[in-house]
Amino acid sequence: MNRFASWLGLALVVALGVGFAMANAGREVAIDLGIFVLQRVPVTFVAFGGMVVGMGVVLVAGINADLKVRRLLRERHLEDSRKGGKLLE
């Protein structure tokens, strides 16, 4: 059941993406990046690019949080080993 729900969710996301792309086919925008302006960029590329950039931000934030947790666990492990305490397994 869980595997079916995962595939159904994936199919829903793909269907929504295809629907968005079809509804906005042929629509173009200009993107002002401050240094230069990109003309006639399809809206679907803008949406997809925003999604990819968002995923990158979440990845970087996740790595930062993971490294922080690993550092804290390493420090606690060192404190426990200095005190001679047993680690929970």
Secondary structure, DSSP 8 states (H G I E B T S, - for coil): -HHHHHHHHHHHHHHHHHHHHHHTTT-EEEEE-SS-EEEEEEHHHHHHHHHHHHHHHHHHHHHHHHHHHHHHHHHHHHHHHHHT-----
